[in-house]
Amino acid sequence: MQLSHKDYIDKVNGCWLGKNIGGTLGAPMEWYRQVNDVSFYQQDLHGEPVPNDDLDLQLVWLAALENHGIDIDAHVLADYWLLYVGPHYSEYGTGKANLRRGLMPGLSGTVDNDFKDSCGAFIRSEIWACMCPAMPALAARYAYEDAIVDHGHGEGTHAAVMIAAMQSAAFVVNDLRRLIDIGLSYIPIGCGVAKAVRMTMTLVDAGGDWRTIRDEILKHHRGLAFMGDRSRISDEDFAKGFFDGPKGYDAPSNIAIVVLGLMLCGDDFGRMLCTTVNCGEDTDCTAATAGAIWGIMHGAEAIDRRWVEPIGTGISTLCVNRGEIFPPVPADIDELTERVDRLARQVALRHNLQCPSDSSVVRADVDVEKLMGDGPVCVESDDMAGAAFRYPLFTVRTYYPSGPFVNADGPTSVRVTIENHSRAPATLEVRWHCPEGWSADPGAMSAICQQGNYSELTEMRFELSSSSQVQASNRFVLEILPINRACMMEIPITLIRPCQG
């Protein structure tokens, strides 16, 4: 199908309406492991949606995009995260704490983070899909830059990439199974999210009812019941052995529930949302995400007014620093759609796109590593991926074979790769600037970085050692100077003392 501007606006409005409706419907049952029995809203709403971080966080990204343009990356998003996002719990709080220690994205989302496999990233994927309609590869890359801030290289990032790709493709693809296949093609085949989704699809195809499939999802892909709180799980689920599981391992089961609701309920918006909520778990997030996908596929005009009238089209916020963020958060869905539309026009101009069609939306059968622009979403080696630093003609990436930690038994290893995007080789002078008592080996060196498309990455390995008492956070700068070029790159490196216990 071709995507007209009128259809695009209807689908973006449908996305935000579905998001607000689903989040409001699921809010009262959030993080209860139980089978629910809802058929409509449970609250007295007085014409307003329930505030929800699912939409809140995307309003922060909206401000970042409007202030800095569409070329933002994880470093810009991390600054906005620290300035304008209120919560300090779970992955949000761990990401903030790591950023303040000097760890860059995605180390900020990986180190000491029990919640890197949780749900806080896929719930904020819609803005990337709506500004990149019918461009799942680009939406996936934005979602990756977003998710690594507080989920690093965990299942939470896989979930965000998958959902963003699905939602972007949904602007021109109406076949749900094809959308799921498109989303899966952007994440590692062996990750937990992919396994949970494929199992769910198989069970739906076999004719299972939602309760049976929901139990199978929890049997094979659950995390610990909410914070290990016995009061948050029903007696029936406790008796089935569904209480225990890895702490914070929530994205695989909740993405599977989103897929379950969508696959079983087809075109019935209300039944789809209620089935999703009735599965329990992170009900506001699962219903909000399913509602957004349905809204993009079908448009705002297809949503029954009985679901819209109790909450209207306003936007209520919960965790945004509204007193300082600028531009201000949108007053309603119409304003949000208008502002996202302006961003989408910029994206289309940048990528020379016109009226994308169904035939232009493909699975990620090309190199997913290049689509992400940041190395594999799932790190398969012993290295802990650090951060990517992009300059007009070079990209520098850092890696830590044993993590970004001070090594009490010897030096800490750091691996650095440099990619040259120009058509000419560059001679690089490299020099370390170390805190007092620290040294780098080698402390300085030079290297030839060949032109793009003609060589492998330039790789350098260093060892950082301390001769004195180390600090909790030890900050270095790796200076990379291309000789006879008009640029200099300064790469921040931080080593922290490992947490005890």
Sequence and secondary structure as in RCSB ss.txt:
>XXXX:A:sequence
MQLSHKDYIDKVNGCWLGKNIGGTLGAPMEWYRQVNDVSFYQQDLHGEPVPNDDLDLQLVWLAALENHGIDIDAH
VLADYWLLYVGPHYSEYGTGKANLRRGLMPGLSGTVDNDFKDSCGAFIRSEIWACMCPAMPALAARYAYEDAIVD
HGHGEGTHAAVMIAAMQSAAFVVNDLRRLIDIGLSYIPIGCGVAKAVRMTMTLVDAGGDWRTIRDEILKHHRGLA
FMGDRSRISDEDFAKGFFDGPKGYDAPSNIAIVVLGLMLCGDDFGRMLCTTVNCGEDTDCTAATAGAIWGIMHGA
EAIDRRWVEPIGTGISTLCVNRGEIFPPVPADIDELTERVDRLARQVALRHNLQCPSDSSVVRADVDVEKLMGDG
PVCVESDDMAGAAFRYPLFTVRTYYPSGPFVNADGPTSVRVTIENHSRAPATLEVRWHCPEGWSADPGAMSAICQ
QGNYSELTEMRFELSSSSQVQASNRFVLEILPINRACMMEIPITLIRPCQG
>XXXX:A:secstr
 B  HHHHHHHHHHHHHHHHHHHHHHGGGTTBBS    SS  S  TT     HHHHHHHHHHHHHHHH TT  HH
HHHHHHHHHB   SHHHHHHHHHHHTT  TTHHHHTT TTTTSSTTGGG HHHHHHSTT HHHHHHHHHHHHHHH
HTTSHHHHHHHHHHHHHHHTTT   HHHHHHHHHTTS TTSHHHHHHHHHHHHHHTT  HHHHHHHHHHHH   S
GGG GGGB HHHHHTT S   TT  HHHHHHHHHHHHHHHTT HHHHHHHHHHT BSHHHHHHHHHHHHHHHH G
GGS HHHHTTTTTB   SSB TTT SS   SBHHHHHHHHHHHHHHHHHHTT  S BGGG     S HHHHHTSS
 SS  SS EEEEEEE SSEEEEEEETT SB  TTS EEEEEEEEE SSS EEEEEEEE  TTEEEESSEEEEEE 
 TTSS  EEEEEEEEESS   SEEEEEEEEEETTSS  EEEEEEEE     
